[in-house]
Amino acid sequence: MAEWSAWPAPAKLNLFLHITGRRDDGYHELQTVFRILDWGDTVHLRPRDDGRIVRHGDDLAAVPEAADLSLRAAKLLQSEFNVAQGADIRVEKRTPAGGGFGGGSSDAATVLRALDAVWGLDAGVDALAALGARLGADVPVFVRGENAWAEGVGERLVPLALPLAWYLLVDPGVHVPTAALFQAPELTRDAAPATISDFASGAPLGNVFEPVLRCLEPAVEAAFQRLSRVGRPRLTGTGSGCFVEFATRDAAGAALAGLPPGLRAWVAAGAARSPLLDALAAWPPQGRRQEA
């Protein structure tokens, strides 16, 4: 039987998030900056000869198969490229559900890129990103693996070189469905479009979902109040996850140590690029290269 391989599925932050309008198809026009982190899930894969895609884990009932983006990604890739092989999939979860850290989207992107390597398809990044867009708006940025300015529904990406930074992250532990947030009457849907120059100059670009979530969820408001004592708290994505940016690891660690007990909080570094790209560059392992 083939061996398992392990692949990083890094989390992300939205350093700001605007809605600038609504499209004819009903989707909203967004602007954001995606920041890849050095922390996230790990996807374990093992090829199968029987063509089956099988997921493994201790709590599979928590995510129905139809909603499992990792499973859907594998089946989509298999179908699009007529792959006879199958795969076993096990996701080692660290990113909290509903936090806005992109865990499910990153898992799906890692499955696409890693199975492309494991199955020997060489489909190309553009083709894999296009498949990812069919799974979710955040998947393409994880497929490409670069920090990026994003527009549209998140599919129009411009790579950005971001300075080294560390982030104090907090998970308030609540999950408000994204559809409900988009329907909130107080949501700002016509923000003035920003530019990359605005972002680079440090203009105060916020997250339009922040006031909505702070009003709806007392746990989010409490997290913001506590984080405001150590810096400027921000919301990531449409989830409840909050963060504060620091220039050094020591400063982030000191802020973490000063938080009151009871908060799920940790520190992660911003990555120059996705660690998944490094794992792909090292594939296949040396032993398999020699065998080939």
N, C-alpha and C positions, 0 to 999 in steps of 0.2 A: 504494500500500500504506500502511496506517495506520502511525503512528509508535509506537515503544516508549515506555512510561512506566515510571518507577522508583519503587518504594514501599519504605519502611523496614519491616523485620521485626525488631523489637528483641528482645534476649535478656532473660532474667529470672533472678532468684535466689529461692530459697526461704529466707527468713530464719529459719525453723525448720520442722520437719516431724514430726508425731506420727501414730501409728496408735492410734486409741482403741477399735477393735473391728472386728468382721467382720459384714457384712450377710448377709441370707438368700440373696442372689443370688451370694454368694462374693466380692464385692468388699470391700475394706477401707474403713472409715470413717477419713478423714484430717482433720487440721487443719494449716494452713500459712498463711504470709503470702507473697504474691507481690510481688516488687519488680521493676518494669520498669526496664531499663537504657537508656542512651543509645547503646548499641553493639549491633550484631547484623548480620544478613544484609540484603541488598537483593534484592527481587523485581522482575524486569523483565517487563512484560506488553505484549502487542500483540494487539488484536482481529483475528479472522479472519472472513471471510464464508462459509467453507465448513463451519462447524460443528465442525471438528476441534479437539481439545485436543492441542497438540504441545509437548513439552518440549525445551529446547535446553541445551547445555552441553558441556564438554570431557570430563567423566568420568561420563557417565550410567550406565555399567555398574556403578558402585559402589553405586547404589541401584536395585533392580529397580522397574519401573513399579508393581507391586502394592503396594510399600512406600513409594512416593513420596507423602507427604501433600499436597504442593502440587498434584500431578496429580489426586489423589483429591478434593481440595477443589473444584477447578474443575469436574470432572465431576459432582460431587454438586450443586453450585449450578446448573449447566446443566440437569441432569435435574429437579430440584425445581421450577424455574421455567420449564421448557419453552423454554429459550433457543435460538434458531436460530443465534446467533453462536458462534464458537469463539474460541480464544486460543492464542497462543504464550507459553510460560513459560520464563524463564531465572532461576535463583536464583544470586546471587553470594554464596557461602558464606564466612562468617567464624567462626560458632560451631562448635566441634568436636563431632563426633558422640559421643554417650555421655557428654558432660560434665555433663548435668543443667541446661544453660542454656536449654533449650526451643527450640532452633533449628528443628527440624522442625515443631513445633506452631505457632510464630510464623509460619513461612513459610506454613503452611496458613491461618492466620487472616488474614494479609495478602492472600492470594489471594481469600478469601471477600469481604473488605471492599472490596478494590480492584476486583475484577471486578464486584461489585455496582455500583460507581460507573462503571466503564468501559462496562459493558453497559447502564447506565441503569435498573437494576431497582428501586432504592429499596425493598429488601426489609425494612429495619428491623434494628436491632441485635439485638433479642430473637430474631428468626427466624434471623439469621446465627449467633448464639451457640448456638442449639439445633442447627443444622447442625454447628457446630464440635464440640459434645459427642459427636456420632456419629463423629467422626474421632479424638478423643483427649481425655483429661481436662483437659489443660492448654490446649486450644485456646480455650475460652470466655473466659478471662481476657485473652488477647491480642486477641480480637475486641472486647471491651469497652474495652480499652486503659487500664485504671486499676489502680494498686496496690490490692491487696485482701487481706482476710482470707478464707480459703476453708475450707469444710467439705464433708462428703460424700465424693465421689470427686474433689472439686475444682470442682464445678459450682455450689455455693451460695456466692455471692460477696458480700462487704460491702466497698464502696470504703473505702480508708484514705488519709488524708493523712500521708505519711511525711516526716520531716525530710530536708533535703539531706544527701547522704553520697556518699563515693567509695569504690570497692572495688578492692582488689588481687586479681586473679583468677589462678588457676593451673590449667592443664590437665595432669594427670599422664599423659594419653595412653592410658588403659586404659578398657575398656568391658565392664562386667558386665551381662548381660541382666537387665532389671527383674524378670522372672518368677523368675529364680534368687534374687534378693535377697529377694523376698517369701516364698520357700520356705525361707530360711535358718532353722534351728531356733533360733538365738540371737536372732532378731529380736524386739523388744518390740512386741507387738500389742495391749496393753491399757493404754496410757499414760493417766494421769488427764487428763480433758479440761481444756484451758486456756481462758482467756477473752481477749477483746481487751484488757481491763484488765490482765491478767497481762503480756501482750506490751508494752503501753504503759508499764508500770512498770519494764520492764527485767528481768523474771524470766528466769532462765537456761533458756530453752526450746531444746532441741537438736534434732538430726536423728537419728531412730532408726536410720537406715541408716549413720551414721558409724562406730560400732564394728564393724559387719559388714564394711564396705568396707576399713577400716583393717586388719582382720585378714586379709581375703582377698587384698588387693592391696598388696604392698610399696611400689609407687610412690605410692599414696595416703598410706600411713603416712609415707613420706619427705617428701612435700609438707607434711603436717601438722607434722612436726618442724621443717622449715625455716621455715614461716610462724609457728610459735609464738614465734620470736625477735623478731617484729615486731608481734604482736598476738594476738588470739584467733581461730584458724582455725575455719571452719565448712564443712560440706558443703552443696552445693545439690542439691535433688531426690534422685533415685535414681541420679545419675551420679557420676563421679569428680571433678568440678570442685570446687575449694576456693576460699574467699575470706576476706578480712579487711576489716572496715569501718573507715573513717577519716572524721573530721569535715571534713578539708580535702584539696584536690587535692595540695597540696605534701607533706603527710604521707604520702599514698598513693604519690606519686612517689618520695619518699625511701626508703620501704620497698621499692619495686620495685628501685631502684638498689642496695640492699643485699643482694638475693638472690644466691645463688651462680649461676654460669653453668650452663646445661643445663636450666633450667626454662622451660617455655612460660608466660610471665606477662605481664600487661598491666593497665592501670588503666582503669576505666569509671566513669562517674557514674550515680547513681540518678536516674531521671527522675521529674518530678512526674506525668507521664502519657505514654502512648505517643506517640512522634513520628509514628506512623501517623495519629493523629487530626489532627495538623496538616496532613499531606499530603492527607488527605481533605477538610479544610476549604478547601484551596486548589484543589481540583479542580472543574471543568476548568481547565486553564491559561488565562491571560488572553486569549490569541489565540483559543482555541476559544470562550470566552465571547462575544467580539466577533462571531465568525462566526455564533454562534447567534442 
